[in-house]
Amino acid sequence: METERDNLCQQLSSEEKSVRRATLIDLKKRAERKELDEHLLPHLFEPLVKIVSGDKIDSLRESASLVLLYLTSHLKINSLQFEAIVSLTVERFEVEPSEEVRLTLAQIIHSAMVNQSIQSVYLENLDKLTQVVKVMVRDRYGEIVKETCDIIISLSERNDHFRLQADFFVEPLMQNLKTQPMKVRVMCVKALEPIMTHSPLTILNIAPDLEKFWSDSNPPLKLAMVQTIGKVAQEVESDDQNFHLLLPVILLGRCNDFSEVSEEAESVWQLLQNQPDFSRQFAECFSKLILKLLQDAENWSNDMRIQTAQLLYQFVRELPDRKLELSTVMEILTFQAGDEQAPVRNWAWRSARLIGETSAEEALLWLSNRKQEEIEANNSCDLTIYSHIVRGFLHATQSNRSLRTLDLCVQLAVKFSTAKDISLLECLEDLVEKDVGIPAEQMNQLVFVALSLEGSKESDFFSRQMSLLDKMAVRLEYPNVETMIQHRLPTLLTSEGEPGQWTTTSPSWKILQFVAGEMKMIDGYVFDLLRQTIGSTENPEVKLKSFNMLTASMDHLQNIDPAQLQPVLLASVKWKPGRSASVLRCSAALCSYAAIHHKKLEIIPSNINIIADSFVDLVEDETVNTRLAAIKILQQCLFVGRPNNVDSILTTLMGRLNDVSKDVRQGVMSGLRDVFIVWRRQGYPYLMEKKFTDLVRVLSRDDDLPSKTFADGILQSMLDVNLDQMNISTEKLLEIVQ
């Protein structure tokens, strides 16, 4: 035995590398077969350490380190050997170029620590151990980092003074979460657990960063985070100043889509809830985190904003009193409701519904107290949160709903009535369908809101709006919507000022648009309102839309006095400079023609001159539709009789035969033809001879084929009548034909 031992030591110390290699290969094979005698350790230890620390051949250092690993793993080592291993690792690790040797060195020191259980030995080598582990945990080779994480965990289990070392490992472990492969990150996260447990102050530097890494982590890493933070949360006192920083990771785990993660987080959560007085501590943690949530809601990172929305939902869901920090919660929710990311908005809506279930009155009061500038800046977002709070309030299991809350629901519905958002319509549908006991006076306000809703582009908006009004009519005991509107419209519009002061955003104007435009209900009262908006308002858009509604609903007008309609129309067709005036003039001209066409305004001897005078100049207007409407109206005037300016009218119409618009040219030609035919029957000799001749002459010169066709048609129609009645001589007729 002694001879073998001496030979092995001599061979390991040989100057010949072939001898050293052969010996190490033999020892390595014996180690793999577990045939190395424990009595060899004390004698082989020193030459093996010497090879590992100084041999120039990588393969020899690697073989020696593997044999040394076997010896330290399977045989007991004394304090001197432990100290030698620590010193070897400290001296050699940073300068060792071979990753395999560095990994084996890490495994050697790990196995040596497991074999060593004497606290005094740990204390004597504590500084060196800390130094070498800090170096190893920064190694770029992932397997070494994983082994180092196991070393850190072993240190925490065997060293009563680990809290003195823990702080040193935080920074390199956290750095590895950014650079190392995912499997290495998992080990790093697990190594953080004893660090936070033994030194709770380190939670401040670890837990927030784990929360930031959450979205970039795969399910195994998220599971490791939840397990690690969960263990720490159960070990650390819940009154600890940093305990609140542990909750976000656990709560995020409950929202995760992977069942393993969410189930683990739920299990941890149940254990925490079983702790005495946890509800109070949880509320205190929320108060500490609320400002962070407010800040994170505006983070540039989409993932962080989604996480914040999930966290807020979890907090609101678990809070024993949802009124806690409600003003800040509402501020966050109204901000999240306008986020570009759909998940953020969806989680915010879920939180709002939870608040509506228990704290609707306080939340609605917060919304009603918003400053005007805040309302204008966040109208749509506030409305969305309002609608979900109301939804939560209506779906809560409560028998008696607060009248104060119902009143706030109605007040805010009126406040948000200017928003073009279908969510308000949906909210009103819920309020009415649930029959929650809204008093009749407040129902009147809801009718006002329902009528003033301005539909967005959804195709079913109008049908849903009418369906809502039907339900309101039933609730208010009216036979139908039309009767309800006719009865309540004067009352609804009296509080909004004079019609001349309305703008396109005025609720009263929107109600008028709905009644007159969508429902085409224009009775004497509605017509009087339109007449006032046209005649007294300075807002050109209101005037234009009023004319458009009159035009579209002209065949539905009921009991309209032409004496009131005519002045409004004629006053608006007077020429004024400017683009707005041109558009308004065109709309008024079209409305005038619709009134004459549907016989709401008749041309009679008493008004023929004023109508003809008003429209003759519009034949030369810059807008094609205005010219066409004027031509048709003048044609009707010429059918009825002979205005005082008939010669000027015919001359002006003849001047449009060379109009740039083909529609205008054809309108003039067909209009004059029909007028001449009517006049032929009625007999106007002088006018017929003069103007008919001019017309045919002009048409004959036009190269446009339709013009020549019209000329031939007119000429042919004239040949069929008695020329004596027309007072056209044969010579004049030949001249025309030529």
Steps between C-alpha positions, in 0.01 A plus 500: 500500500777739598693408187200576278440826681861609464505403133185698429635807676830467316328460162271798562807710580700372202655745258381285210154606391436156349552346841271749666239445226508122532472517878212746489316292239537194723382689810210647302386154388531363854299797626227437244490136619506622863812293570715770657591422857423773755847452650646644181333838546739660746797408286353571155339826605812718486635383159150524348462854630843583361403375150169685501661821614802503274520240224526652154306221328121565500412132475720414798350775713155380400575135586658597831203715591260214424695263727509766768125545460447129559714508812321801648158364409535150641755530776517705816735798498650680795516869569846538349390334178186717491715809544734379223206449262369847573844652446546299179169624362568860597844500341422298192143576394548843345811402306376158386434517122318166474125520562494128585764544769323805643176304515676212678656745745154631582377142550802423721440789733129415509568139598757615753243727662250215520762279668599772743256571784716673760389861543841620614650378174240697304570811703875473449455478123191721470673790325671276246177307437309820440772626269514189285123455478463861386752428224338174397149644484624757248650238270383518139456120483142420597570158654745659742238757601248223561749315720575823685129548570499158667804609701316811620204288606736259683672790672166625630419155640832436673621843601328674789666824392369488143318832548845662508573361153156531341524861386813426296319257269200718411656712226666217297192278525271780382741578217478139386124540457578733209782307332485126571288232326158428645599182688779690673257779592276246669787394726590861571145572610503198729830618651338833583255337740742437791656842442168680550401270785821553697533868409153658445659833415609346168133467398512866402768425238353172376119483496435813286747376238337158491172677432662684208641175360161330525375569148831393341503167682382162380263284711775304685668823606168654605427187700840531670430866580166416658648214701795710617298807593232280656751332731648834597154646569427215739833535679522879527282680751206664325564817697846526348556830323565326167233230518268691265756468219450122496128512417515615133673183376252277685201696371636501145537126525128470578426673165732280296362291215710195585323281752820391679589861575151614596438194719828549684424869552149417623643247744745758636221755525280265702786435743553872546131560556500244781752708692347695789410864429602469135204708375623804689856448384384454140315833512812670636708345222256636242530850644877475471483382138226727364734783399723251320197367313406855403850559363516165319165565332682761289807285430630497141513119503181332381574192712545705815169681446322167448656363820393812689141456381507135610643592838241768561223254418644245745529759775147629445373144491659405835467825694267464797393861446500616137463862609866491604710745293196533272588841358840376380347177372244695299774722360690192385191336351396805298854520365513129417161519327665702224808280462597388151537141620174303513611281798558813709152629419339163565658459843404858590138427406501190718634702793231764447226237512639368829495850645144546376390194694587641841604866470301637207379810682848614599643426155220682319534794735870519412410511130236767554752720683750499214607843381370620166841492332553144622160403364575645157840331486377156611132501408502168316719328761289628790186387321634149449594464866162647599314245289687208658447633851128524427508148359663369816251693712202356312629144508592504869290278722320767696128536552476872580695728271596838639295788360810717531693258278217491247494879497876508431451248219247731335700819560809353340297364208393859432857616542633247248219548249727702271738207446472303176536160662276197488594409858263769632218348297582159646507649849156658453370166370615334821350771720161478330484124448595418859207713625702607803240745622608824338244772590288657225682834515834333445349291222423829326871581514582162351255566218687826439829307483358227277371757251824699499729202441693552181559166337844388403555296185355177638235378260255401775531816708172654384304178541635455853424862578140451386477179700614688809242774440230234462586362844497851646159569347366183663653596835342845477168350385486649149345306211805558277822694461347770276238588761763514773718733293214729398386529860842551662700680233405859599591428861829336408617790285400797713799471731763533228465867406367656181535301174704782352769428762528127430817353355566160347607371844190623682291207629182680392631529146582129498147421620360716223721320249376163619132594499502692170780317320486137609130472586381767254249629754459865393181645639429866562715511817802330344468712185496815710823387667664438162378837379662664801829314460512608135393856557679598819809285547843619390627144471511408128518126573177511700330691220625256239385193692164663570444551127611144430252362752221711351588379151517133599172519692306729269245235403441429873433859604170540680289817526776734387400858424654603164501859623762394756696273267540744209686782685749251650581356159520825306713672763761223476538496120623859485853513372779551755873458448692208644514123485264448795244735349520311169436163667214642703350666194509169312329317785231769522439483123461122510266531798295759312461273200401208730237725663356597160521142368315355803252787493594631844562834328284588200584756233195721461445844349557665835854360545615422146691825459690479830594136439609570142704802610666295776614215276579662164848600610571149633488366145855635471618381845842335522352176639347258249227374736399855579467580130297185437262571790452862383426385144233257620340761726492762222350241268217455751455877514472515119248219503279690742504839332705790371716660770587866457857407410407226253717643226801511734429144613493367144813689409681364807387146428608531139842610626543165677476307173879520480552403870805294583274244665322262268229452765433873508488523119257212474295640789464833322417336166234268641362776721468750216351239272231418756436870563463575127263207458285626787513853366410374154184360639425815695606733214765767562563618136771761545705307753466179311620647173800681642632256761417189304703629209795583725485160665507301178777719362719449807439128510576466131844656549590260785724215390362285781280229349239514782456874430431440132262219594312736728488765229359251252249378756382847587474595135307185423258567786439850371413376152207310644317810623295767333748768396228762486443458874868557557519803274812364326517584133596248233814702420605495866446125518713441189773716655491286808511176305796625297 
